[in-house]
Amino acid sequence: MDPISDFLSAVRVQGACYGSIQVTAPWTPRSETGTLARFGLISYGQAWLDLSDQAEPIQLLHGDFFLLRPGSEYFLSPEGNAPTTVIAGRFSFDESYARTLSDFLPSLILIHGNQPEMLPLQKTLELLASEVDANTQGSEGAIRRLADLLLIQALRAHISASPENKFGWLYALSDPHIGAVLNSMHKRIEHPWTVASLASEAGMSRSAFAQRFKELMSESPLEYLTRWRMYRGSDLLRESDRKLADVAQAVGYDSDGAFHKAFKRVLGIAPGEYRRSMSLP
């Protein structure tokens, strides 16, 4: 898999909810429990987006799209109290992977309406709206898949827009050296990678690679690799009846004991216990 496909497999988008809202005064979506990522599109007018972790409000113009990672709250203020229409919605995720979302999603993805990447997002939002409104046979599955597509498009757009903060997982994917390494890691997760072999993939010296990776990702290359091996292993545990030793080998471990130890350290639960919990109704 590539990194974004692995990310979607790990976080498990379970569904999406959507609605068109007329905003004439400061407005905030109601608080809800669960692992939710909120998004919005300014379809008419202008507004100011106020986030708890941003010092200053952000001006949104007609056609602008934003996506916030779970746990983020916001409120919108229409420009000069003039009527503004917002297409607002949320993604719901498997709560087991809230940490994955927090680690890899930026606090804000902002795509401006004049960016070429906005066109596919708009088309997907239109399809999502029609499925939500239709609510017929197959709509639930279609909504889930369209939510996946919308998230993929938002991540792609964020990567290509060259965000101002030159660090983090999404920016690392666009780095010519570290991005190549991330793709190699995810495509061959079972390979016996070392820092030296990863540095060779990057075309860098071992020390320069390790430093650059840590600067972008805030963790070492092997810490990152171990974490994603555990996420991939968890997928195999809940979606197959493979023996633990086979799962361990599929993600690069020679023994199920070493895999068991790493799995519990990273995810906080033993592999067998995890599999049993996933099989419960």
Secondary structure as UniProt FT lines:
FT   HELIX           3..11
FT   STRAND          13..23
FT   STRAND          36..44
FT   STRAND          47..51
FT   TURN            52..53
FT   STRAND          58..60
FT   TURN            62..63
FT   STRAND          65..68
FT   TURN            70..71
FT   STRAND          74..78
FT   HELIX           79..81
FT   STRAND          84..93
FT   HELIX           95..97
FT   HELIX           98..104
FT   STRAND          108..111
FT   TURN            113..114
FT   TURN            116..117
FT   HELIX           118..134
FT   TURN            137..138
FT   HELIX           139..160
FT   HELIX           169..174
FT   TURN            176..177
FT   HELIX           178..187
FT   TURN            188..190
FT   HELIX           195..202
FT   HELIX           206..217
FT   HELIX           221..239
FT   HELIX           244..250
FT   TURN            251..252
FT   HELIX           256..267
FT   HELIX           271..279
//
